[in-house]
Amino acid sequence: MVAFSSTLYRAKTGLFQAKRFQIHVNTAGDYGKTVAVFEFDLAELVPLLNDSSKESVRLNVTKCSDDPRACISLTLVSSRVHYDSVSHDKEKSCAEDSASELGSEMSAYTSYSCASSLASTCRRNVESPAPSQLSGFGDAKASAIRIAGHTATSDGVLIATDNEHDELVKAVQILETQLRESEAENVKLDATIEQKDREIERLTKIVAGNGVSNSDVDRNVMQVDFLIYMELREQYDALKLEHDACTKETARPTGIFKIAGAESDEELIKEEINTMTEDFIDDAFKRYSANGYDDTQETHPSRGQLSDVQLLNMTINELNLSKSKLEDQLRTYQTAIEQKDEELHRYSIALQRIKSARNDVDGVDSFIEAQVHCTLETALSDNKRLEKQILDFDGAMTTMEEEKARLSAQLRRAERATAAARDEFLTAQKALGCLESKSQSLSEELQLADQAREVAEENVIVAEATIGTLKQQLRNVSDQLHTTQYELESIREFQSVSTAALEEAAAKHQRLDLIWNGVKIENERLQARVEELEFQLSQSEVDGDEKTKELQMQVHEINREAEALRKELDLLRASTTQIEIDSHDREKHFQEKTTAHLRIILEQSQRLGSESMACEELSTRFQEQIEQTQKISEKLGTRVATLQEELDYFQEELIESKMKVAQLTQDNDELAIRNRQLEKDRALNTKK
């Protein structure tokens, strides 16, 4: 895990090109079996909401034989290390300082890396695309955005911005150095003025001790030595020419100059300037850190850019205030020096008067004369030195004003560049907003297409259910049709049976009619015979009673047979009538059933036709919806692929920018470490 953390740190800071990582989980042992494989991209790391210094990602398993649903969660910690130069021993080596500063898991951000962070922020601002290259988002918007990204990150713009930023940083350092040197010179001037005050007080005491009256002083005012004045004037002109020559010869392009002073105070002034410069850089770093700068917030370049401009403006304002204070102090010191010079001049005149009076008056002590002469020479030398320092200070103030004008011009150029970069960033932000809105609209269209597809799938399910219901109804109708046909066949068979029975009954009726006709003929024959017998009986009543009885018995038997035939004929008539009634009822019932079945068959045929037409219409509509959904899905798939390519391009650009910033930050940190080591070595050499 240590090697993995180091590799991940190096990839995150951009020390080598790496995008995707694989994590292999093996069993224990040198030849362990691979249990699971996880894969992730640096762009998938998402900052946590509760802690901006942490980035996390949840990975699903790529390959796992035990559980394909396994997952792992990674958290990347980005800590910040503030270096305190006071708490560390100055005798430690550069390697120990490097180890203490780079001991963080992700990045070491010290108080001396403020300039590198400003440079990286300016680079991030410059890397935003130009507005003229992001104006169109048509069919070729991906190519336009790619061209804008490559154009914005050109080497010329980066070099120009870095040079301007380095010049601004150097100018700020120069102004800080000049401010510290001016303060040191002010301290020295205060000490000189105090020394002059003490000298004036001593001369005043000497004059008071000699007892010279005001009348003598007033009398000898016009006796000033003109030669001394001319000598001082010549020395002043020579020193001024020498100062101008030295200024022209020793002037450097960076504007760093050195105020002339006592050689014994140079080392102390250097140490004081270094200490105050470190304090100023620490204060600037604290103020810059208070603006909320963080290495993980590289996706907001305008905030770092504004902090750069604000920091430079604050520095310029502080330097202007310091310069105004120094100018006020200089004017105060010049006024005090002029007053002291006037007093010294008056005392010199008084001493000259005393000297002239001493030449005229005998009895003046030779010791007092020597002391007064020595005091006068000391005051003159101090006056020369002060005049020289005033001239040097005037030159320093002039150079500072020129440097201030140059820094103001650079600041104006930086502000113009910042405004242009801010406009470009706003344009790029608007373009990204437009792209996000288009992506959201495409997402909404994709959601609508998904909803339409779901509705179409539901319609398909409903249509399939309807088709199944229609098929079931068709099967039921077919079953009913088969049943009806079977019943119709049964009725037809029953009708055929009834027809056969009716025909049999008709044949029987015909036979009965024939029998009835035969019986009628026989009855007529018998009646004729009876009449004949009665006639014979009436003709021959003489035949006796036996023959009469026999005839009566025959007549009675014939009557009985006729009665039986009559009854049988009635039964046959009743049976024939019943058969006709039954046949008529059966025929009527069969006709009713046949009509009902025909009506049912017709209704089922009509219903089956309408349901078949509805099913065909649903199938047609479903096919049209499927084709429309496929077209929308293909169109949205093409747009999603285009957006995915653009997203991959922007992620690659972001990763490359982060790697460049990390490399520049590391180089700046190394330079800061070397600078501190050189300062330590110089401090040690100074102490030695």
C-alpha positions in Angstrom: 0.0 0.0 0.0 3.0 2.3 0.6 4.1 1.8 -3.0 0.6 2.3 -4.3 0.2 5.5 -2.3 3.5 6.8 -3.6 2.5 5.9 -7.2 -0.9 7.5 -6.8 0.6 10.6 -5.3 3.1 10.9 -8.2 0.3 10.5 -10.7 -1.9 12.9 -8.9 0.8 15.6 -8.8 1.7 15.0 -12.4 5.2 13.5 -12.0 4.4 11.0 -14.8 1.7 10.4 -17.3 -0.9 8.0 -15.8 -4.7 7.8 -16.1 -6.0 4.4 -15.2 -5.0 2.2 -12.3 -5.7 -1.4 -11.5 -5.8 -2.9 -8.0 -5.2 -6.6 -7.8 -6.3 -8.4 -4.5 -4.3 -11.6 -4.0 -4.3 -14.3 -1.4 -1.4 -14.5 1.2 1.9 -15.8 0.0 4.5 -15.0 -2.7 2.5 -16.8 -5.3 -1.0 -15.9 -4.2 -4.0 -16.3 -6.3 -5.7 -13.2 -7.7 -9.1 -12.9 -5.9 -10.4 -9.7 -7.4 -9.3 -6.9 -9.8 -10.5 -3.3 -9.5 -9.9 -0.5 -12.1 -10.4 3.2 -11.8 -9.5 6.6 -13.4 -8.1 9.7 -11.8 -11.0 11.7 -13.2 -13.4 9.5 -11.2 -12.1 11.0 -7.8 -14.8 13.2 -6.3 -14.1 15.7 -3.4 -16.0 15.0 -0.3 -18.7 17.5 0.8 -17.6 17.7 4.5 -13.8 17.8 3.8 -12.4 19.4 0.8 -8.9 17.9 1.4 -10.3 14.4 0.7 -11.3 12.7 -2.6 -13.1 9.4 -2.7 -14.3 6.9 -5.3 -16.4 3.7 -5.0 -15.2 1.0 -7.4 -17.1 -2.0 -8.6 -15.1 -5.2 -9.1 -13.9 -5.8 -12.7 -13.1 -9.5 -12.2 -14.0 -11.6 -9.2 -14.7 -15.3 -9.2 -16.2 -15.4 -5.7 -18.6 -12.5 -5.7 -19.2 -10.5 -8.9 -21.0 -7.8 -6.8 -17.9 -6.9 -4.7 -16.8 -3.3 -4.4 -14.1 -1.2 -2.8 -14.0 2.4 -1.6 -10.8 4.5 -1.9 -10.2 7.9 -0.1 -7.3 10.1 -1.2 -6.1 12.5 1.5 -4.5 15.8 0.4 -2.8 17.4 3.4 -1.1 20.8 3.8 2.3 21.3 5.5 3.2 24.8 6.7 6.9 25.3 7.2 8.0 27.3 10.2 11.5 28.6 9.8 11.9 29.5 13.5 10.9 26.1 14.9 13.6 24.3 12.9 17.2 24.3 13.7 19.2 26.3 11.2 22.1 23.8 11.4 20.0 21.1 9.7 20.9 20.0 6.1 19.0 20.6 3.0 18.0 16.9 2.8 16.4 17.1 6.3 14.4 20.2 5.2 13.3 18.5 2.1 12.3 15.4 4.0 10.3 17.5 6.5 8.6 19.5 3.8 7.8 16.6 1.5 6.6 14.2 4.2 3.0 14.7 3.3 0.9 12.1 1.5 0.0 14.4 -1.3 1.6 17.9 -1.4 3.9 20.1 0.7 2.7 23.7 0.7 5.1 26.0 2.6 5.2 29.7 3.2 7.9 30.0 0.5 5.7 28.4 -2.2 3.4 31.4 -2.4 5.0 32.7 -5.6 4.7 29.2 -7.2 1.0 29.0 -6.3 0.5 32.5 -7.8 2.3 31.4 -10.9 0.2 28.2 -11.1 -3.0 30.2 -10.6 -2.0 32.6 -13.4 -1.3 29.6 -15.6 -4.6 28.2 -14.9 -6.2 31.5 -15.8 -4.3 31.6 -19.0 -5.3 28.1 -19.9 -9.0 29.1 -20.2 -10.1 29.1 -23.8 -10.5 32.4 -25.8 -14.0 33.7 -26.4 -13.6 34.0 -30.1 -12.9 30.3 -30.3 -16.0 29.2 -28.3 -18.6 31.2 -30.1 -20.1 28.4 -32.1 -21.7 25.2 -30.9 -23.2 23.6 -34.0 -22.5 20.3 -35.6 -18.7 20.9 -35.2 -18.7 22.1 -31.6 -16.4 19.3 -30.4 -13.7 20.3 -32.9 -14.1 24.0 -32.0 -13.8 23.3 -28.4 -10.7 21.2 -29.0 -9.1 23.9 -31.1 -9.9 26.4 -28.3 -8.3 24.3 -25.7 -5.1 23.8 -27.7 -4.9 27.5 -28.7 -5.4 28.7 -25.1 -2.6 26.6 -23.8 0.0 27.8 -26.2 3.6 28.1 -25.0 3.8 31.8 -26.0 1.0 32.9 -23.8 2.3 30.8 -20.9 5.8 32.2 -21.3 4.6 35.8 -21.5 2.3 35.4 -18.5 5.2 33.7 -16.5 7.6 36.5 -17.4 5.1 39.2 -16.4 4.3 37.4 -13.1 8.1 36.9 -12.4 8.6 40.6 -13.1 5.8 41.6 -10.7 7.2 39.3 -8.0 10.7 40.7 -8.4 9.3 44.2 -8.3 7.5 43.5 -5.1 10.7 42.0 -3.6 12.7 45.1 -4.8 10.1 47.4 -3.2 10.3 45.4 0.0 14.1 45.6 0.1 14.0 49.3 -0.6 11.5 49.7 2.2 13.6 47.9 4.7 16.8 49.8 3.6 14.9 53.1 3.9 13.8 52.1 7.4 17.4 51.2 8.3 18.6 54.6 6.8 15.9 56.3 8.9 17.3 54.7 12.0 20.8 55.8 11.1 19.6 59.3 10.4 17.9 59.4 13.8 21.1 58.3 15.4 23.0 61.0 13.4 20.5 63.7 14.4 20.8 62.7 18.0 24.6 62.8 17.7 24.3 66.3 16.2 22.0 67.4 19.0 24.5 66.2 21.5 27.3 68.0 19.6 25.2 71.2 19.5 24.5 71.0 23.2 28.2 70.5 23.9 29.1 73.5 21.7 26.4 75.5 23.5 27.9 74.6 26.8 31.4 75.6 25.5 30.1 78.9 24.2 28.3 79.6 27.5 31.6 78.7 29.4 33.6 81.2 27.4 31.2 83.9 28.4 30.9 85.5 25.0 28.2 88.2 25.0 25.5 88.6 22.3 26.8 91.9 21.3 30.2 90.4 20.4 28.4 87.7 18.4 26.3 90.2 16.6 29.4 92.3 15.9 31.3 89.5 14.4 28.5 88.1 12.2 29.9 89.5 9.0 33.3 87.9 9.7 32.4 84.5 8.4 35.2 82.7 6.6 34.1 82.7 3.0 36.8 80.2 2.1 35.2 77.5 4.4 31.9 78.0 2.6 33.5 77.7 -0.8 35.3 74.6 0.3 32.1 73.0 1.5 30.4 74.0 -1.7 33.1 72.3 -3.8 33.0 69.2 -1.7 29.2 69.1 -2.1 29.5 69.4 -5.9 32.2 66.7 -6.1 30.2 64.3 -4.0 27.1 64.9 -6.1 29.1 64.2 -9.3 30.6 61.1 -7.7 27.1 59.9 -6.6 25.7 60.4 -10.1 28.6 58.4 -11.7 28.2 55.6 -9.2 24.5 55.5 -9.7 25.0 55.2 -13.5 27.7 52.5 -13.2 26.0 50.3 -10.5 22.4 50.6 -11.7 20.9 47.1 -12.5 17.9 46.2 -14.7 16.0 44.8 -11.8 16.1 48.2 -10.0 17.9 46.8 -6.9 20.2 49.4 -5.5 22.3 49.9 -2.4 22.3 53.0 -0.2 25.7 54.2 0.8 26.5 54.0 4.4 29.0 52.9 6.9 30.8 49.6 6.0 30.5 48.3 9.5 26.6 48.3 9.3 26.3 46.5 6.0 26.0 43.0 7.5 23.5 44.1 10.1 21.4 45.8 7.4 21.5 42.7 5.2 20.4 40.5 8.1 17.6 42.9 9.0 16.5 43.1 5.3 16.4 39.3 5.1 14.5 38.9 8.3 12.0 41.6 7.4 11.6 40.1 3.8 10.9 36.7 5.3 8.4 38.3 7.7 6.8 40.1 4.7 6.6 36.9 2.7 5.2 35.0 5.6 2.5 37.7 6.1 1.7 37.7 2.4 1.5 33.9 2.5 -0.8 34.0 5.5 -3.0 36.6 3.7 -3.0 34.6 0.6 -3.8 31.4 2.5 -6.7 33.2 4.2 -8.2 33.6 0.8 -9.0 29.9 0.8 -6.4 28.6 -1.7 -6.2 24.9 -1.9 -4.5 22.5 -4.4 -7.8 20.6 -4.8 -9.7 23.7 -5.9 -8.0 24.0 -9.3 -11.3 24.0 -11.1 -11.9 27.7 -10.0 -9.2 29.8 -11.7 -10.9 33.2 -11.2 -10.7 33.0 -7.4 -6.9 32.4 -7.5 -6.5 35.1 -10.2 -8.4 37.6 -8.1 -6.3 36.7 -5.1 -3.2 37.5 -7.1 -4.4 40.9 -8.2 -5.6 41.6 -4.6 -2.3 40.6 -3.2 -0.4 42.8 -5.6 -2.7 45.7 -5.0 -2.3 45.3 -1.3 1.4 45.1 -1.7 1.5 48.2 -3.9 -0.8 50.1 -1.4 1.4 49.1 1.5 4.5 50.2 -0.4 2.8 53.5 -1.3 1.9 54.1 2.3 5.4 53.2 3.4 6.8 55.5 0.7 4.5 58.3 1.9 5.6 57.7 5.5 9.2 57.7 4.4 8.7 60.9 2.4 7.1 62.5 5.5 9.9 61.3 7.7 12.5 62.5 5.1 10.9 65.9 4.9 10.8 66.0 8.8 14.5 64.9 8.9 15.4 67.4 6.2 13.7 70.2 8.1 15.4 69.1 11.3 18.8 68.8 9.5 18.3 72.2 8.0 17.5 73.6 11.4 20.5 71.9 12.9 22.7 73.1 10.0 21.5 76.6 10.6 22.2 76.3 14.3 25.6 74.8 13.5 26.2 77.5 11.0 25.4 80.1 13.7 27.6 78.4 16.2 30.3 78.2 13.6 30.0 81.9 12.9 30.0 82.5 16.7 33.1 80.3 17.0 34.7 82.2 14.1 33.9 85.4 15.9 35.3 83.9 19.1 38.3 82.9 17.2 38.8 86.4 15.7 38.1 87.9 19.1 40.6 85.5 20.6 43.2 86.7 18.1 42.5 90.2 19.2 42.2 89.6 22.9 45.2 88.1 24.7 44.9 85.7 27.6 42.6 83.1 25.9 43.4 79.5 26.9 45.1 77.5 24.1 43.2 74.3 25.3 39.8 75.9 24.6 41.0 76.9 21.2 42.1 73.4 20.2 38.9 71.9 21.6 36.7 74.4 19.7 38.7 73.8 16.5 38.3 70.0 16.9 34.6 70.4 17.6 34.2 72.5 14.5 36.0 70.0 12.3 33.9 67.2 13.7 30.7 69.1 13.0 31.8 69.9 9.5 32.6 66.3 8.8 29.3 65.2 10.2 27.6 67.8 8.1 29.3 66.5 5.0 28.4 63.0 5.8 24.8 63.9 6.4 24.6 65.9 3.2 26.1 62.9 1.4 23.5 60.5 3.0 20.7 63.0 2.1 21.9 63.0 -1.5 22.0 59.2 -1.5 18.6 59.0 0.1 17.3 61.4 -2.6 18.7 59.2 -5.3 17.1 56.2 -3.6 13.8 57.9 -3.5 14.1 58.8 -7.1 14.9 55.3 -8.1 12.0 54.1 -5.9 9.7 56.4 -7.7 10.9 55.2 -11.0 10.5 51.6 -9.8 7.0 52.5 -8.5 6.1 53.9 -11.9 7.4 50.7 -13.6 5.5 48.5 -11.2 2.3 50.6 -11.7 2.6 50.1 -15.4 3.2 46.4 -14.9 0.3 46.3 -12.5 -1.9 48.0 -15.1 -0.8 45.5 -17.7 -1.4 42.6 -15.3 -4.9 44.1 -14.6 -5.6 44.3 -18.3 -4.4 40.7 -18.7 -6.4 39.7 -15.7 -9.5 41.4 -17.1 -9.0 39.7 -20.5 -8.4 36.3 -18.8 -11.5 36.9 -16.7 -13.5 37.7 -19.8 -12.1 34.5 -21.5 -13.0 32.5 -18.4 -16.5 34.0 -18.3 -16.9 33.2 -22.0 -15.6 29.6 -21.4 -17.9 29.3 -18.4 -20.9 30.5 -20.5 -19.9 28.0 -23.2 -19.7 25.2 -20.6 -23.0 26.3 -19.2 -24.5 26.2 -22.7 -22.9 22.7 -23.2 -24.3 21.6 -19.8 -27.8 22.9 -20.8 -27.6 21.1 -24.1 -26.5 18.0 -22.2 -29.4 18.4 -19.8 -31.8 18.9 -22.7 -30.4 15.8 -24.4 -30.7 13.9 -21.1 -34.4 15.1 -20.9 -34.9 13.9 -24.5 -33.3 10.6 -23.6 -35.5 10.3 -20.6 -38.6 11.1 -22.8 -37.4 8.5 -25.3 -37.0 6.0 -22.5 -40.5 6.9 -21.2 -41.8 6.5 -24.8 -40.0 3.2 -25.1 -41.5 2.1 -21.7 -44.9 3.2 -22.9 -44.4 1.4 -26.2 -43.3 -1.7 -24.2 -46.4 -1.4 -22.1 -48.5 -1.0 -25.2 -46.8 -4.1 -26.6 -47.6 -6.0 -23.5 -51.2 -4.7 -23.6 -51.4 -5.6 -27.3 -50.0 -9.0 -26.6 -52.5 -9.5 -23.8 -55.3 -8.2 -26.1 -54.1 -10.5 -28.9 -54.0 -13.4 -26.4 -57.5 -12.5 -25.2 -58.7 -12.3 -28.9 -57.1 -15.6 -29.6 -58.8 -17.1 -26.5 -62.1 -15.6 -27.6 -61.5 -16.9 -31.1 -60.8 -20.3 -29.7 -64.0 -20.0 -27.6 -66.0 -18.9 -30.6 -64.4 -21.8 -32.6 -65.4 -24.2 -29.8 -68.9 -22.7 -29.8 -69.0 -23.0 -33.5 -68.0 -26.6 -33.4 -70.6 -27.2 -30.6 -73.2 -25.5 -32.7 -72.2 -27.5 -35.8 -72.4 -30.6 -33.7 -75.8 -29.6 -32.4 -76.8 -28.7 -35.9 -75.7 -32.2 -37.1 -77.6 -33.7 -34.2 -80.7 -31.7 -35.2 -80.2 -32.7 -38.8 -79.9 -36.3 -37.7 -83.0 -35.9 -35.5 -84.7 -34.2 -38.4 -83.8 -37.1 -40.7 -85.0 -39.5 -38.1 -88.2 -37.5 -37.7 -88.6 -37.4 -41.4 -88.2 -41.1 -41.6 -90.7 -41.5 -38.8 -93.0 -39.1 -40.6 -92.6 -41.0 -43.8 -93.3 -44.3 -41.9 -96.3 -42.7 -40.3 -97.4 -41.4 -43.7 -96.9 -44.9 -45.1 -98.8 -46.4 -42.2 -101.5 -43.8 -42.7 -101.7 -44.7 -46.3 -101.9 -48.4 -45.3 -104.6 -47.5 -42.8 -106.4 -45.5 -45.5 -106.2 -48.5 -47.7 -107.4 -50.7 -44.9 -110.1 -48.2 -44.2 -111.1 -48.2 -47.8 -111.1 -52.0 -47.7 -113.1 -51.9 -44.5 -115.5 -49.4 -46.0 -115.9 -51.6 -49.0 -116.3 -54.7 -46.8 -118.8 -52.7 -44.7 -120.7 -51.8 -47.8 -120.6 -55.3 -48.9 -121.7 -56.5 -45.5 -124.5 -53.9 -45.5 -125.5 -55.0 -48.9 -125.5 -58.6 -47.7 -127.4 -57.5 -44.5 -129.9 -55.8 -46.7 -129.9 -58.8 -48.9 -130.4 -61.1 -45.9 -133.0 -58.8 -44.5 -134.7 -58.8 -47.8 -134.3 -62.6 -47.9 -135.5 -62.7 -44.3 -138.5 -60.6 -45.2 -139.1 -62.7 -48.3 -138.7 -65.9 -46.5 -139.9 -65.7 -43.0 -140.7 -69.2 -43.3 -137.1 -70.6 -43.0 -137.4 -71.2 -39.4 -136.0 -69.7 -36.2 -132.6 -71.4 -36.5 -131.7 -69.8 -39.7 -132.9 -66.5 -38.2 -130.7 -66.9 -35.2 -127.8 -67.8 -37.4 -128.3 -64.8 -39.4 -128.7 -62.6 -36.4 -125.5 -64.1 -35.0 -123.7 -63.4 -38.2 -125.2 -59.8 -38.2 -124.1 -59.3 -34.6 -120.6 -60.6 -35.4 -120.4 -58.4 -38.4 -121.5 -55.4 -36.3 -118.9 -56.3 -33.7 -116.1 -56.5 -36.3 -117.3 -53.3 -37.8 -117.2 -51.6 -34.3 -113.7 -53.0 -33.7 -112.6 -51.7 -37.1 -114.2 -48.4 -36.3 -112.3 -48.1 -33.0 -109.1 -49.1 -34.7 -109.7 -46.5 -37.4 -110.2 -43.9 -34.7 -107.0 -44.9 -33.0 -105.2 -44.7 -36.4 -106.7 -41.2 -37.0 -105.6 -40.0 -33.5 -102.1 -41.5 -34.0 -101.8 -39.8 -37.4 -102.9 -36.5 -36.0 -100.4 -36.8 -33.1 -97.6 -37.7 -35.5 -98.4 -34.7 -37.6 -98.5 -32.4 -34.6 -95.2 -33.8 -33.3 -93.6 -33.5 -36.7 -94.8 -29.9 -37.0 -93.4 -29.0 -33.5 -90.1 -30.6 -34.2 -89.8 -28.8 -37.5 -90.6 -25.5 -35.9 -88.1 -26.1 -33.0 -85.4 -27.1 -35.5 -86.0 -24.0 -37.6 -85.8 -21.8 -34.4 -82.5 -23.4 -33.4 -81.1 -23.2 -36.9 -82.0 -19.4 -37.0 -80.4 -18.8 -33.6 -77.2 -20.7 -34.5 -77.0 -18.8 -37.8 -77.4 -15.5 -35.9 -74.8 -16.5 -33.3 -72.4 -17.5 -36.1 -72.9 -14.2 -37.9 -72.3 -12.2 -34.7 -69.2 -14.1 -33.9 -67.9 -13.7 -37.5 -68.5 -9.9 -37.3 -66.9 -9.7 -33.8 -63.9 -11.8 -35.0 -63.5 -9.5 -38.0 -63.6 -6.3 -35.9 -61.1 -7.8 -33.3 -58.8 -8.9 -36.1 -58.9 -5.4 -37.6 -58.2 -3.8 -34.1 -55.3 -6.3 -33.6 -53.8 -5.4 -37.0 -54.2 -1.7 -36.2 -52.5 -2.1 -32.8 -49.7 -4.1 -34.4 -49.2 -1.4 -37.0 -49.2 1.4 -34.4 -46.8 -0.6 -32.2 -44.4 -1.2 -35.2 -44.5 2.6 -35.9 -43.7 3.4 -32.3 -40.9 0.9 -32.2 -39.4 2.4 -35.4 -39.7 6.0 -34.0 -38.2 4.9 -30.7 -35.3 3.2 -32.5 -34.7 6.4 -34.5 -34.7 8.6 -31.4 -32.4 6.1 -29.6 -30.0 6.2 -32.5 -30.0 10.0 -32.6 -29.6 10.3 -28.8 -26.9 7.6 -28.9 -25.0 9.7 -31.4 -25.3 12.8 -29.3 -24.3 11.0 -26.2 -21.3 9.6 -27.9 -20.3 13.1 -29.0 -20.8 14.5 -25.5 -18.8 11.6 -24.1 -15.9 12.4 -26.5 -16.0 16.0 -25.5 -16.1 15.0 -21.8 -13.1 12.8 -22.3 -11.2 15.6 -24.0 -12.0 18.1 -21.2 -10.9 15.5 -18.6 -7.7 14.9 -20.5 -7.1 18.6 -20.6 -7.9 19.0 -16.9 -5.5 16.1 -16.0 -2.7 17.6 -18.2 -3.2 21.0 -16.6 -3.1 19.5 -13.1 0.1 17.6 -14.0 1.7 20.8 -15.3 0.7 22.8 -12.2 2.0 20.0 -10.0 5.3 19.9 -11.9 5.7 23.7 -11.7 4.8 23.7 -8.0 7.4 21.0 -7.3 10.0 23.0 -9.2 9.1 26.1 -7.3 9.3 24.2 -4.0 12.7 22.9 -4.9 13.9 26.4 -5.8 12.5 27.6 -2.4 14.4 24.9 -0.6 17.6 25.8 -2.4 17.0 29.5 -1.7 16.5 28.8 2.0 19.6 26.7 2.1 21.6 29.5 0.4 20.2 31.9 3.0 21.2 29.6 5.8 24.7 29.3 4.3 24.9 33.0 3.9 23.8 33.5 7.5 26.3 31.0 8.7 29.1 32.7 6.7 28.0 36.1 8.0 28.2 34.9 11.6 31.6 33.4 11.0 
